[in-house]
Amino acid sequence: MKISLFITCYNDTLFPETGKAVVRVLERLGHSVEFRAEQTCCGQMHLNTGYRKEALPLMRRLVEVFETADVICSPSSSCVAMIREHYAQLANEAGSAALCDRVQSLIPRVLEFTELLVDKLGVTETGAFYPHKVTYHPSCHSLRTLCLGDKPIRLLKAVRGLRYVELPQADQCCGFGGTFSIKNPDVSAAMLADKMQAVASTGAEVCAACDNSCLMHIYGGLHRQRQPVRVAHIAEILASEEPK
């Protein structure tokens, strides 16, 4: 299968290894991956901050770039949620029936990385080896909007050498929320403190998630407290191999 990678601007700028990991996993499973260099931001930050008009041209650009792709994969629950939950409404507000049709055609082909593996490709075993104790933080968009359920956990449990440990109160937000953490720093910090306590209580070496935005927030707090816990996007864990 030919799969088009929507890496998202956040990952491309701050976490390029995640995109490389997605490619390694998919190619290991026998698929080809293309990267359309014209891609830009999905417009999520603009929309969430109230700039709906500014989000519209970014939506148009993404539709133009990917409308000929058979399958689009993104290692970001929040960006996939943006496309799936808000693009149809934005297109309708633009007053273009043609754009609405193009968006409706695109949406079913945009999949988050773990749901692509489990639902589309029927895979839980990726051939990974990761000899570490790992817990998993389900981001709000992955949990409540995309409803990924236990798909990421099933993938992690299938990794050779990995010891999975449940995260207490896993459904609680880490407090990042994009611009929420900037506009409401005290509330965000309190939510982060609860999440860090939950992560530390597991004794895990690594905290995994499907969104690097949450992981950056969690790691920042853990690092400031000098907690010996690393973070890793699930794609990087699934791409890992046993040393030869």
Biotite code that builds the C-alpha atoms (Angstrom):
import biotite.structure as struc

atoms = struc.array([
    struc.Atom([0.000, 0.000, 0.000], chain_id="A", res_id=1, res_name="MET", atom_name="CA", element="C"),
    struc.Atom([1.185, 3.538, -0.766], chain_id="A", res_id=2, res_name="LYS", atom_name="CA", element="C"),
    struc.Atom([0.768, 5.762, 2.290], chain_id="A", res_id=3, res_name="ILE", atom_name="CA", element="C"),
    struc.Atom([1.179, 9.530, 2.370], chain_id="A", res_id=4, res_name="SER", atom_name="CA", element="C"),
    struc.Atom([2.734, 10.940, 5.542], chain_id="A", res_id=5, res_name="LEU", atom_name="CA", element="C"),
    struc.Atom([1.223, 14.066, 7.079], chain_id="A", res_id=6, res_name="PHE", atom_name="CA", element="C"),
    struc.Atom([3.904, 14.787, 9.632], chain_id="A", res_id=7, res_name="ILE", atom_name="CA", element="C"),
    struc.Atom([2.325, 17.995, 11.061], chain_id="A", res_id=8, res_name="THR", atom_name="CA", element="C"),
    struc.Atom([4.240, 21.218, 11.585], chain_id="A", res_id=9, res_name="CYS", atom_name="CA", element="C"),
    struc.Atom([4.762, 20.516, 15.297], chain_id="A", res_id=10, res_name="TYR", atom_name="CA", element="C"),
    struc.Atom([6.507, 17.210, 14.702], chain_id="A", res_id=11, res_name="ASN", atom_name="CA", element="C"),
    struc.Atom([8.415, 18.478, 11.685], chain_id="A", res_id=12, res_name="ASP", atom_name="CA", element="C"),
    struc.Atom([9.826, 21.387, 13.668], chain_id="A", res_id=13, res_name="THR", atom_name="CA", element="C"),
    struc.Atom([10.474, 19.847, 17.086], chain_id="A", res_id=14, res_name="LEU", atom_name="CA", element="C"),
    struc.Atom([10.302, 16.048, 16.800], chain_id="A", res_id=15, res_name="PHE", atom_name="CA", element="C"),
    struc.Atom([11.557, 14.943, 13.364], chain_id="A", res_id=16, res_name="PRO", atom_name="CA", element="C"),
    struc.Atom([12.532, 11.497, 14.675], chain_id="A", res_id=17, res_name="GLU", atom_name="CA", element="C"),
    struc.Atom([8.847, 10.639, 15.042], chain_id="A", res_id=18, res_name="THR", atom_name="CA", element="C"),
    struc.Atom([8.227, 10.949, 11.319], chain_id="A", res_id=19, res_name="GLY", atom_name="CA", element="C"),
    struc.Atom([11.285, 8.872, 10.554], chain_id="A", res_id=20, res_name="LYS", atom_name="CA", element="C"),
    struc.Atom([10.009, 6.216, 12.950], chain_id="A", res_id=21, res_name="ALA", atom_name="CA", element="C"),
    struc.Atom([6.629, 6.097, 11.199], chain_id="A", res_id=22, res_name="VAL", atom_name="CA", element="C"),
    struc.Atom([8.381, 5.519, 7.900], chain_id="A", res_id=23, res_name="VAL", atom_name="CA", element="C"),
    struc.Atom([10.544, 2.732, 9.345], chain_id="A", res_id=24, res_name="ARG", atom_name="CA", element="C"),
    struc.Atom([7.531, 0.926, 10.794], chain_id="A", res_id=25, res_name="VAL", atom_name="CA", element="C"),
    struc.Atom([5.444, 1.140, 7.637], chain_id="A", res_id=26, res_name="LEU", atom_name="CA", element="C"),
    struc.Atom([8.306, 0.135, 5.359], chain_id="A", res_id=27, res_name="GLU", atom_name="CA", element="C"),
    struc.Atom([9.153, -2.783, 7.651], chain_id="A", res_id=28, res_name="ARG", atom_name="CA", element="C"),
    struc.Atom([5.563, -3.937, 7.200], chain_id="A", res_id=29, res_name="LEU", atom_name="CA", element="C"),
    struc.Atom([5.968, -3.837, 3.412], chain_id="A", res_id=30, res_name="GLY", atom_name="CA", element="C"),
    struc.Atom([4.326, -0.517, 2.555], chain_id="A", res_id=31, res_name="HIS", atom_name="CA", element="C"),
    struc.Atom([5.709, 2.458, 0.645], chain_id="A", res_id=32, res_name="SER", atom_name="CA", element="C"),
    struc.Atom([5.616, 5.932, 2.165], chain_id="A", res_id=33, res_name="VAL", atom_name="CA", element="C"),
    struc.Atom([5.594, 9.253, 0.339], chain_id="A", res_id=34, res_name="GLU", atom_name="CA", element="C"),
    struc.Atom([6.136, 12.723, 1.762], chain_id="A", res_id=35, res_name="PHE", atom_name="CA", element="C"),
    struc.Atom([4.455, 15.624, -0.004], chain_id="A", res_id=36, res_name="ARG", atom_name="CA", element="C"),
    struc.Atom([6.753, 18.557, 0.656], chain_id="A", res_id=37, res_name="ALA", atom_name="CA", element="C"),
    struc.Atom([4.045, 21.148, -0.039], chain_id="A", res_id=38, res_name="GLU", atom_name="CA", element="C"),
    struc.Atom([2.210, 20.261, 3.171], chain_id="A", res_id=39, res_name="GLN", atom_name="CA", element="C"),
    struc.Atom([1.911, 22.879, 5.912], chain_id="A", res_id=40, res_name="THR", atom_name="CA", element="C"),
    struc.Atom([-0.088, 23.394, 9.137], chain_id="A", res_id=41, res_name="CYS", atom_name="CA", element="C"),
    struc.Atom([-3.601, 21.936, 9.426], chain_id="A", res_id=42, res_name="CYS", atom_name="CA", element="C"),
    struc.Atom([-4.846, 25.138, 11.074], chain_id="A", res_id=43, res_name="GLY", atom_name="CA", element="C"),
    struc.Atom([-5.594, 23.646, 14.473], chain_id="A", res_id=44, res_name="GLN", atom_name="CA", element="C"),
    struc.Atom([-3.788, 26.310, 16.498], chain_id="A", res_id=45, res_name="MET", atom_name="CA", element="C"),
    struc.Atom([-5.558, 29.092, 14.623], chain_id="A", res_id=46, res_name="HIS", atom_name="CA", element="C"),
    struc.Atom([-9.001, 27.549, 15.019], chain_id="A", res_id=47, res_name="LEU", atom_name="CA", element="C"),
    struc.Atom([-8.528, 26.743, 18.707], chain_id="A", res_id=48, res_name="ASN", atom_name="CA", element="C"),
    struc.Atom([-7.489, 30.327, 19.384], chain_id="A", res_id=49, res_name="THR", atom_name="CA", element="C"),
    struc.Atom([-10.510, 31.784, 17.594], chain_id="A", res_id=50, res_name="GLY", atom_name="CA", element="C"),
    struc.Atom([-8.952, 32.669, 14.251], chain_id="A", res_id=51, res_name="TYR", atom_name="CA", element="C"),
    struc.Atom([-11.363, 30.748, 12.043], chain_id="A", res_id=52, res_name="ARG", atom_name="CA", element="C"),
    struc.Atom([-10.794, 32.859, 8.914], chain_id="A", res_id=53, res_name="LYS", atom_name="CA", element="C"),
    struc.Atom([-7.040, 32.354, 9.204], chain_id="A", res_id=54, res_name="GLU", atom_name="CA", element="C"),
    struc.Atom([-7.536, 28.579, 9.518], chain_id="A", res_id=55, res_name="ALA", atom_name="CA", element="C"),
    struc.Atom([-9.486, 28.383, 6.256], chain_id="A", res_id=56, res_name="LEU", atom_name="CA", element="C"),
    struc.Atom([-6.591, 28.877, 3.785], chain_id="A", res_id=57, res_name="PRO", atom_name="CA", element="C"),
    struc.Atom([-4.558, 26.295, 5.711], chain_id="A", res_id=58, res_name="LEU", atom_name="CA", element="C"),
    struc.Atom([-7.428, 23.841, 5.379], chain_id="A", res_id=59, res_name="MET", atom_name="CA", element="C"),
    struc.Atom([-7.644, 24.545, 1.642], chain_id="A", res_id=60, res_name="ARG", atom_name="CA", element="C"),
    struc.Atom([-3.909, 23.963, 1.295], chain_id="A", res_id=61, res_name="ARG", atom_name="CA", element="C"),
    struc.Atom([-4.031, 20.608, 3.075], chain_id="A", res_id=62, res_name="LEU", atom_name="CA", element="C"),
    struc.Atom([-6.954, 19.455, 0.942], chain_id="A", res_id=63, res_name="VAL", atom_name="CA", element="C"),
    struc.Atom([-5.110, 20.462, -2.242], chain_id="A", res_id=64, res_name="GLU", atom_name="CA", element="C"),
    struc.Atom([-1.923, 18.690, -1.184], chain_id="A", res_id=65, res_name="VAL", atom_name="CA", element="C"),
    struc.Atom([-3.494, 15.404, -0.126], chain_id="A", res_id=66, res_name="PHE", atom_name="CA", element="C"),
    struc.Atom([-6.691, 15.009, -2.146], chain_id="A", res_id=67, res_name="GLU", atom_name="CA", element="C"),
    struc.Atom([-5.053, 12.589, -4.600], chain_id="A", res_id=68, res_name="THR", atom_name="CA", element="C"),
    struc.Atom([-3.555, 10.403, -1.824], chain_id="A", res_id=69, res_name="ALA", atom_name="CA", element="C"),
    struc.Atom([-5.094, 6.983, -1.208], chain_id="A", res_id=70, res_name="ASP", atom_name="CA", element="C"),
    struc.Atom([-4.279, 6.922, 2.525], chain_id="A", res_id=71, res_name="VAL", atom_name="CA", element="C"),
    struc.Atom([-2.918, 9.723, 4.707], chain_id="A", res_id=72, res_name="ILE", atom_name="CA", element="C"),
    struc.Atom([-1.218, 8.828, 7.991], chain_id="A", res_id=73, res_name="CYS", atom_name="CA", element="C"),
    struc.Atom([-0.361, 11.250, 10.776], chain_id="A", res_id=74, res_name="SER", atom_name="CA", element="C"),
    struc.Atom([1.404, 10.579, 14.110], chain_id="A", res_id=75, res_name="PRO", atom_name="CA", element="C"),
    struc.Atom([-0.688, 13.280, 15.792], chain_id="A", res_id=76, res_name="SER", atom_name="CA", element="C"),
    struc.Atom([-4.114, 12.624, 17.269], chain_id="A", res_id=77, res_name="SER", atom_name="CA", element="C"),
    struc.Atom([-4.827, 16.312, 17.690], chain_id="A", res_id=78, res_name="SER", atom_name="CA", element="C"),
    struc.Atom([-4.205, 17.166, 14.029], chain_id="A", res_id=79, res_name="CYS", atom_name="CA", element="C"),
    struc.Atom([-6.251, 14.204, 12.791], chain_id="A", res_id=80, res_name="VAL", atom_name="CA", element="C"),
    struc.Atom([-9.013, 15.306, 15.163], chain_id="A", res_id=81, res_name="ALA", atom_name="CA", element="C"),
    struc.Atom([-8.834, 18.805, 13.687], chain_id="A", res_id=82, res_name="MET", atom_name="CA", element="C"),
    struc.Atom([-9.392, 17.431, 10.193], chain_id="A", res_id=83, res_name="ILE", atom_name="CA", element="C"),
    struc.Atom([-12.051, 14.953, 11.200], chain_id="A", res_id=84, res_name="ARG", atom_name="CA", element="C"),
    struc.Atom([-14.045, 17.195, 13.539], chain_id="A", res_id=85, res_name="GLU", atom_name="CA", element="C"),
    struc.Atom([-13.713, 20.705, 12.124], chain_id="A", res_id=86, res_name="HIS", atom_name="CA", element="C"),
    struc.Atom([-12.889, 20.666, 8.406], chain_id="A", res_id=87, res_name="TYR", atom_name="CA", element="C"),
    struc.Atom([-16.456, 19.975, 7.270], chain_id="A", res_id=88, res_name="ALA", atom_name="CA", element="C"),
    struc.Atom([-17.775, 22.923, 9.263], chain_id="A", res_id=89, res_name="GLN", atom_name="CA", element="C"),
    struc.Atom([-15.018, 25.218, 8.017], chain_id="A", res_id=90, res_name="LEU", atom_name="CA", element="C"),
    struc.Atom([-15.748, 24.215, 4.426], chain_id="A", res_id=91, res_name="ALA", atom_name="CA", element="C"),
    struc.Atom([-19.436, 24.888, 4.974], chain_id="A", res_id=92, res_name="ASN", atom_name="CA", element="C"),
    struc.Atom([-18.666, 28.325, 6.398], chain_id="A", res_id=93, res_name="GLU", atom_name="CA", element="C"),
    struc.Atom([-16.634, 29.067, 3.268], chain_id="A", res_id=94, res_name="ALA", atom_name="CA", element="C"),
    struc.Atom([-19.834, 28.693, 1.258], chain_id="A", res_id=95, res_name="GLY", atom_name="CA", element="C"),
    struc.Atom([-18.316, 26.421, -1.374], chain_id="A", res_id=96, res_name="SER", atom_name="CA", element="C"),
    struc.Atom([-20.182, 23.231, -2.245], chain_id="A", res_id=97, res_name="ALA", atom_name="CA", element="C"),
    struc.Atom([-17.164, 22.017, -4.200], chain_id="A", res_id=98, res_name="ALA", atom_name="CA", element="C"),
    struc.Atom([-14.878, 22.465, -1.188], chain_id="A", res_id=99, res_name="LEU", atom_name="CA", element="C"),
    struc.Atom([-17.387, 20.660, 1.035], chain_id="A", res_id=100, res_name="CYS", atom_name="CA", element="C"),
    struc.Atom([-17.350, 17.695, -1.351], chain_id="A", res_id=101, res_name="ASP", atom_name="CA", element="C"),
    struc.Atom([-13.550, 17.638, -1.453], chain_id="A", res_id=102, res_name="ARG", atom_name="CA", element="C"),
    struc.Atom([-13.343, 17.701, 2.349], chain_id="A", res_id=103, res_name="VAL", atom_name="CA", element="C"),
    struc.Atom([-15.910, 14.922, 2.727], chain_id="A", res_id=104, res_name="GLN", atom_name="CA", element="C"),
    struc.Atom([-13.906, 12.822, 0.278], chain_id="A", res_id=105, res_name="SER", atom_name="CA", element="C"),
    struc.Atom([-10.632, 13.445, 2.139], chain_id="A", res_id=106, res_name="LEU", atom_name="CA", element="C"),
    struc.Atom([-11.715, 12.897, 5.751], chain_id="A", res_id=107, res_name="ILE", atom_name="CA", element="C"),
    struc.Atom([-12.139, 9.071, 5.649], chain_id="A", res_id=108, res_name="PRO", atom_name="CA", element="C"),
    struc.Atom([-8.632, 8.702, 4.211], chain_id="A", res_id=109, res_name="ARG", atom_name="CA", element="C"),
    struc.Atom([-6.890, 10.574, 7.051], chain_id="A", res_id=110, res_name="VAL", atom_name="CA", element="C"),
    struc.Atom([-5.861, 8.172, 9.819], chain_id="A", res_id=111, res_name="LEU", atom_name="CA", element="C"),
    struc.Atom([-3.885, 8.488, 13.018], chain_id="A", res_id=112, res_name="GLU", atom_name="CA", element="C"),
    struc.Atom([-0.824, 6.216, 13.065], chain_id="A", res_id=113, res_name="PHE", atom_name="CA", element="C"),
    struc.Atom([-2.081, 3.576, 15.521], chain_id="A", res_id=114, res_name="THR", atom_name="CA", element="C"),
    struc.Atom([-5.547, 3.343, 13.986], chain_id="A", res_id=115, res_name="GLU", atom_name="CA", element="C"),
    struc.Atom([-3.930, 2.925, 10.577], chain_id="A", res_id=116, res_name="LEU", atom_name="CA", element="C"),
    struc.Atom([-1.926, 0.001, 11.920], chain_id="A", res_id=117, res_name="LEU", atom_name="CA", element="C"),
    struc.Atom([-4.714, -1.730, 13.834], chain_id="A", res_id=118, res_name="VAL", atom_name="CA", element="C"),
    struc.Atom([-7.865, -0.875, 11.881], chain_id="A", res_id=119, res_name="ASP", atom_name="CA", element="C"),
    struc.Atom([-6.651, -0.396, 8.306], chain_id="A", res_id=120, res_name="LYS", atom_name="CA", element="C"),
    struc.Atom([-3.651, -2.728, 8.139], chain_id="A", res_id=121, res_name="LEU", atom_name="CA", element="C"),
    struc.Atom([-4.803, -5.259, 10.748], chain_id="A", res_id=122, res_name="GLY", atom_name="CA", element="C"),
    struc.Atom([-1.452, -5.153, 12.569], chain_id="A", res_id=123, res_name="VAL", atom_name="CA", element="C"),
    struc.Atom([-0.509, -5.246, 16.234], chain_id="A", res_id=124, res_name="THR", atom_name="CA", element="C"),
    struc.Atom([2.934, -6.887, 15.891], chain_id="A", res_id=125, res_name="GLU", atom_name="CA", element="C"),
    struc.Atom([5.422, -4.535, 14.236], chain_id="A", res_id=126, res_name="THR", atom_name="CA", element="C"),
    struc.Atom([8.596, -6.536, 14.832], chain_id="A", res_id=127, res_name="GLY", atom_name="CA", element="C"),
    struc.Atom([9.798, -4.110, 17.502], chain_id="A", res_id=128, res_name="ALA", atom_name="CA", element="C"),
    struc.Atom([12.120, -4.814, 20.426], chain_id="A", res_id=129, res_name="PHE", atom_name="CA", element="C"),
    struc.Atom([12.143, -2.384, 23.351], chain_id="A", res_id=130, res_name="TYR", atom_name="CA", element="C"),
    struc.Atom([13.432, -3.781, 26.677], chain_id="A", res_id=131, res_name="PRO", atom_name="CA", element="C"),
    struc.Atom([11.978, -1.131, 28.971], chain_id="A", res_id=132, res_name="HIS", atom_name="CA", element="C"),
    struc.Atom([9.139, -0.633, 31.438], chain_id="A", res_id=133, res_name="LYS", atom_name="CA", element="C"),
    struc.Atom([6.586, 1.594, 29.705], chain_id="A", res_id=134, res_name="VAL", atom_name="CA", element="C"),
    struc.Atom([3.387, 3.364, 30.677], chain_id="A", res_id=135, res_name="THR", atom_name="CA", element="C"),
    struc.Atom([0.996, 5.076, 28.266], chain_id="A", res_id=136, res_name="TYR", atom_name="CA", element="C"),
    struc.Atom([-0.692, 8.484, 28.459], chain_id="A", res_id=137, res_name="HIS", atom_name="CA", element="C"),
    struc.Atom([-3.786, 8.740, 26.222], chain_id="A", res_id=138, res_name="PRO", atom_name="CA", element="C"),
    struc.Atom([-4.024, 12.317, 25.006], chain_id="A", res_id=139, res_name="SER", atom_name="CA", element="C"),
    struc.Atom([-7.429, 13.990, 25.141], chain_id="A", res_id=140, res_name="CYS", atom_name="CA", element="C"),
    struc.Atom([-7.868, 14.022, 21.360], chain_id="A", res_id=141, res_name="HIS", atom_name="CA", element="C"),
    struc.Atom([-6.868, 10.372, 21.034], chain_id="A", res_id=142, res_name="SER", atom_name="CA", element="C"),
    struc.Atom([-9.172, 9.347, 23.858], chain_id="A", res_id=143, res_name="LEU", atom_name="CA", element="C"),
    struc.Atom([-12.238, 11.524, 23.422], chain_id="A", res_id=144, res_name="ARG", atom_name="CA", element="C"),
    struc.Atom([-12.279, 12.601, 19.772], chain_id="A", res_id=145, res_name="THR", atom_name="CA", element="C"),
    struc.Atom([-10.674, 9.750, 17.844], chain_id="A", res_id=146, res_name="LEU", atom_name="CA", element="C"),
    struc.Atom([-11.724, 7.140, 20.428], chain_id="A", res_id=147, res_name="CYS", atom_name="CA", element="C"),
    struc.Atom([-8.563, 5.082, 19.881], chain_id="A", res_id=148, res_name="LEU", atom_name="CA", element="C"),
    struc.Atom([-9.414, 2.969, 22.918], chain_id="A", res_id=149, res_name="GLY", atom_name="CA", element="C"),
    struc.Atom([-6.849, 0.251, 23.580], chain_id="A", res_id=150, res_name="ASP", atom_name="CA", element="C"),
    struc.Atom([-5.267, 0.259, 20.114], chain_id="A", res_id=151, res_name="LYS", atom_name="CA", element="C"),
    struc.Atom([-2.018, 1.943, 21.254], chain_id="A", res_id=152, res_name="PRO", atom_name="CA", element="C"),
    struc.Atom([-1.824, -0.322, 24.306], chain_id="A", res_id=153, res_name="ILE", atom_name="CA", element="C"),
    struc.Atom([-2.322, -3.457, 22.190], chain_id="A", res_id=154, res_name="ARG", atom_name="CA", element="C"),
    struc.Atom([0.553, -2.329, 19.981], chain_id="A", res_id=155, res_name="LEU", atom_name="CA", element="C"),
    struc.Atom([2.793, -1.687, 22.979], chain_id="A", res_id=156, res_name="LEU", atom_name="CA", element="C"),
    struc.Atom([1.992, -5.019, 24.616], chain_id="A", res_id=157, res_name="LYS", atom_name="CA", element="C"),
    struc.Atom([3.020, -6.818, 21.421], chain_id="A", res_id=158, res_name="ALA", atom_name="CA", element="C"),
    struc.Atom([6.536, -5.315, 21.524], chain_id="A", res_id=159, res_name="VAL", atom_name="CA", element="C"),
    struc.Atom([9.177, -7.879, 22.518], chain_id="A", res_id=160, res_name="ARG", atom_name="CA", element="C"),
    struc.Atom([10.969, -7.060, 25.758], chain_id="A", res_id=161, res_name="GLY", atom_name="CA", element="C"),
    struc.Atom([8.535, -4.300, 26.723], chain_id="A", res_id=162, res_name="LEU", atom_name="CA", element="C"),
    struc.Atom([6.965, -4.425, 30.172], chain_id="A", res_id=163, res_name="ARG", atom_name="CA", element="C"),
    struc.Atom([3.713, -2.499, 30.118], chain_id="A", res_id=164, res_name="TYR", atom_name="CA", element="C"),
    struc.Atom([2.333, -0.895, 33.289], chain_id="A", res_id=165, res_name="VAL", atom_name="CA", element="C"),
    struc.Atom([-1.054, 0.808, 33.549], chain_id="A", res_id=166, res_name="GLU", atom_name="CA", element="C"),
    struc.Atom([-1.122, 4.558, 34.210], chain_id="A", res_id=167, res_name="LEU", atom_name="CA", element="C"),
    struc.Atom([-3.407, 5.536, 37.134], chain_id="A", res_id=168, res_name="PRO", atom_name="CA", element="C"),
    struc.Atom([-6.168, 7.989, 36.212], chain_id="A", res_id=169, res_name="GLN", atom_name="CA", element="C"),
    struc.Atom([-5.005, 7.765, 32.626], chain_id="A", res_id=170, res_name="ALA", atom_name="CA", element="C"),
    struc.Atom([-8.041, 9.597, 31.267], chain_id="A", res_id=171, res_name="ASP", atom_name="CA", element="C"),
    struc.Atom([-7.077, 12.856, 32.994], chain_id="A", res_id=172, res_name="GLN", atom_name="CA", element="C"),
    struc.Atom([-5.638, 15.635, 30.825], chain_id="A", res_id=173, res_name="CYS", atom_name="CA", element="C"),
    struc.Atom([-1.961, 16.496, 31.259], chain_id="A", res_id=174, res_name="CYS", atom_name="CA", element="C"),
    struc.Atom([-2.772, 20.207, 31.148], chain_id="A", res_id=175, res_name="GLY", atom_name="CA", element="C"),
    struc.Atom([-1.097, 21.116, 27.862], chain_id="A", res_id=176, res_name="PHE", atom_name="CA", element="C"),
    struc.Atom([-4.025, 21.758, 25.531], chain_id="A", res_id=177, res_name="GLY", atom_name="CA", element="C"),
    struc.Atom([-2.028, 23.867, 23.079], chain_id="A", res_id=178, res_name="GLY", atom_name="CA", element="C"),
    struc.Atom([-2.614, 27.527, 23.907], chain_id="A", res_id=179, res_name="THR", atom_name="CA", element="C"),
    struc.Atom([-4.546, 26.506, 27.043], chain_id="A", res_id=180, res_name="PHE", atom_name="CA", element="C"),
    struc.Atom([-1.261, 26.065, 28.889], chain_id="A", res_id=181, res_name="SER", atom_name="CA", element="C"),
    struc.Atom([-0.253, 29.604, 27.897], chain_id="A", res_id=182, res_name="ILE", atom_name="CA", element="C"),
    struc.Atom([-3.562, 31.274, 28.704], chain_id="A", res_id=183, res_name="LYS", atom_name="CA", element="C"),
    struc.Atom([-4.154, 29.317, 31.921], chain_id="A", res_id=184, res_name="ASN", atom_name="CA", element="C"),
    struc.Atom([-0.672, 28.558, 33.276], chain_id="A", res_id=185, res_name="PRO", atom_name="CA", element="C"),
    struc.Atom([-1.673, 27.960, 36.903], chain_id="A", res_id=186, res_name="ASP", atom_name="CA", element="C"),
    struc.Atom([-4.433, 25.497, 36.042], chain_id="A", res_id=187, res_name="VAL", atom_name="CA", element="C"),
    struc.Atom([-2.166, 23.824, 33.502], chain_id="A", res_id=188, res_name="SER", atom_name="CA", element="C"),
    struc.Atom([0.621, 23.447, 36.058], chain_id="A", res_id=189, res_name="ALA", atom_name="CA", element="C"),
    struc.Atom([-1.761, 21.889, 38.594], chain_id="A", res_id=190, res_name="ALA", atom_name="CA", element="C"),
    struc.Atom([-3.006, 19.377, 36.033], chain_id="A", res_id=191, res_name="MET", atom_name="CA", element="C"),
    struc.Atom([0.563, 18.582, 35.049], chain_id="A", res_id=192, res_name="LEU", atom_name="CA", element="C"),
    struc.Atom([1.500, 17.970, 38.685], chain_id="A", res_id=193, res_name="ALA", atom_name="CA", element="C"),
    struc.Atom([-1.236, 15.320, 38.968], chain_id="A", res_id=194, res_name="ASP", atom_name="CA", element="C"),
    struc.Atom([-0.114, 13.681, 35.737], chain_id="A", res_id=195, res_name="LYS", atom_name="CA", element="C"),
    struc.Atom([3.540, 13.616, 36.803], chain_id="A", res_id=196, res_name="MET", atom_name="CA", element="C"),
    struc.Atom([2.590, 12.018, 40.114], chain_id="A", res_id=197, res_name="GLN", atom_name="CA", element="C"),
    struc.Atom([0.635, 9.327, 38.263], chain_id="A", res_id=198, res_name="ALA", atom_name="CA", element="C"),
    struc.Atom([3.529, 8.647, 35.867], chain_id="A", res_id=199, res_name="VAL", atom_name="CA", element="C"),
    struc.Atom([6.074, 8.478, 38.712], chain_id="A", res_id=200, res_name="ALA", atom_name="CA", element="C"),
    struc.Atom([3.875, 6.074, 40.686], chain_id="A", res_id=201, res_name="SER", atom_name="CA", element="C"),
    struc.Atom([4.122, 3.446, 37.933], chain_id="A", res_id=202, res_name="THR", atom_name="CA", element="C"),
    struc.Atom([7.878, 3.079, 38.222], chain_id="A", res_id=203, res_name="GLY", atom_name="CA", element="C"),
    struc.Atom([8.039, 3.210, 34.418], chain_id="A", res_id=204, res_name="ALA", atom_name="CA", element="C"),
    struc.Atom([11.240, 4.106, 32.634], chain_id="A", res_id=205, res_name="GLU", atom_name="CA", element="C"),
    struc.Atom([9.351, 5.572, 29.701], chain_id="A", res_id=206, res_name="VAL", atom_name="CA", element="C"),
    struc.Atom([6.037, 7.366, 29.255], chain_id="A", res_id=207, res_name="CYS", atom_name="CA", element="C"),
    struc.Atom([4.606, 6.878, 25.767], chain_id="A", res_id=208, res_name="ALA", atom_name="CA", element="C"),
    struc.Atom([1.821, 8.708, 23.930], chain_id="A", res_id=209, res_name="ALA", atom_name="CA", element="C"),
    struc.Atom([0.452, 9.295, 20.434], chain_id="A", res_id=210, res_name="CYS", atom_name="CA", element="C"),
    struc.Atom([1.014, 13.064, 20.682], chain_id="A", res_id=211, res_name="ASP", atom_name="CA", element="C"),
    struc.Atom([4.385, 14.737, 21.103], chain_id="A", res_id=212, res_name="ASN", atom_name="CA", element="C"),
    struc.Atom([2.718, 17.904, 22.388], chain_id="A", res_id=213, res_name="SER", atom_name="CA", element="C"),
    struc.Atom([1.595, 16.094, 25.549], chain_id="A", res_id=214, res_name="CYS", atom_name="CA", element="C"),
    struc.Atom([4.947, 14.354, 25.859], chain_id="A", res_id=215, res_name="LEU", atom_name="CA", element="C"),
    struc.Atom([6.833, 17.641, 25.652], chain_id="A", res_id=216, res_name="MET", atom_name="CA", element="C"),
    struc.Atom([4.671, 19.058, 28.435], chain_id="A", res_id=217, res_name="HIS", atom_name="CA", element="C"),
    struc.Atom([5.022, 15.970, 30.632], chain_id="A", res_id=218, res_name="ILE", atom_name="CA", element="C"),
    struc.Atom([8.756, 15.646, 30.052], chain_id="A", res_id=219, res_name="TYR", atom_name="CA", element="C"),
    struc.Atom([9.305, 19.320, 30.862], chain_id="A", res_id=220, res_name="GLY", atom_name="CA", element="C"),
    struc.Atom([7.733, 18.809, 34.273], chain_id="A", res_id=221, res_name="GLY", atom_name="CA", element="C"),
    struc.Atom([9.517, 15.534, 34.965], chain_id="A", res_id=222, res_name="LEU", atom_name="CA", element="C"),
    struc.Atom([12.849, 16.992, 33.901], chain_id="A", res_id=223, res_name="HIS", atom_name="CA", element="C"),
    struc.Atom([12.457, 19.995, 36.214], chain_id="A", res_id=224, res_name="ARG", atom_name="CA", element="C"),
    struc.Atom([11.814, 17.603, 39.079], chain_id="A", res_id=225, res_name="GLN", atom_name="CA", element="C"),
    struc.Atom([14.780, 15.469, 37.989], chain_id="A", res_id=226, res_name="ARG", atom_name="CA", element="C"),
    struc.Atom([12.566, 12.409, 37.686], chain_id="A", res_id=227, res_name="GLN", atom_name="CA", element="C"),
    struc.Atom([14.345, 9.507, 35.916], chain_id="A", res_id=228, res_name="PRO", atom_name="CA", element="C"),
    struc.Atom([11.547, 9.025, 33.359], chain_id="A", res_id=229, res_name="VAL", atom_name="CA", element="C"),
    struc.Atom([11.952, 9.459, 29.616], chain_id="A", res_id=230, res_name="ARG", atom_name="CA", element="C"),
    struc.Atom([9.177, 10.050, 27.096], chain_id="A", res_id=231, res_name="VAL", atom_name="CA", element="C"),
    struc.Atom([8.761, 8.527, 23.640], chain_id="A", res_id=232, res_name="ALA", atom_name="CA", element="C"),
    struc.Atom([6.204, 8.776, 20.885], chain_id="A", res_id=233, res_name="HIS", atom_name="CA", element="C"),
    struc.Atom([4.677, 5.361, 20.300], chain_id="A", res_id=234, res_name="ILE", atom_name="CA", element="C"),
    struc.Atom([6.002, 5.337, 16.721], chain_id="A", res_id=235, res_name="ALA", atom_name="CA", element="C"),
    struc.Atom([9.569, 5.500, 18.011], chain_id="A", res_id=236, res_name="GLU", atom_name="CA", element="C"),
    struc.Atom([8.952, 2.525, 20.288], chain_id="A", res_id=237, res_name="ILE", atom_name="CA", element="C"),
    struc.Atom([7.318, 0.508, 17.498], chain_id="A", res_id=238, res_name="LEU", atom_name="CA", element="C"),
    struc.Atom([10.225, 1.324, 15.185], chain_id="A", res_id=239, res_name="ALA", atom_name="CA", element="C"),
    struc.Atom([12.899, 0.128, 17.615], chain_id="A", res_id=240, res_name="SER", atom_name="CA", element="C"),
    struc.Atom([14.858, -3.030, 16.805], chain_id="A", res_id=241, res_name="GLU", atom_name="CA", element="C"),
    struc.Atom([16.981, -5.508, 18.675], chain_id="A", res_id=242, res_name="GLU", atom_name="CA", element="C"),
    struc.Atom([20.693, -4.656, 18.369], chain_id="A", res_id=243, res_name="PRO", atom_name="CA", element="C"),
    struc.Atom([22.530, -6.913, 15.935], chain_id="A", res_id=244, res_name="LYS", atom_name="CA", element="C"),
])
